[in-house]
Amino acid sequence: MITFMVKCIFSMPLRGLQGLMNFIFKLAQLALLCLTVHALASKLK
């Protein structure tokens, strides 16, 4: 859900969005990973 909101706000390509989200999770010291580009693309349809 957060990934979709960030995509709408920044109009980023999915690959860049995946990297940004993983970076944010790492900075926050969360053991999370963003969905892959293919999974994000299928969920956006």
ABEGO torsion letter per residue (X at the ends): XAAAAAAAAAGBBAAAAAAAAAAAAAAAGBBBBBBBAAAAAAAAX
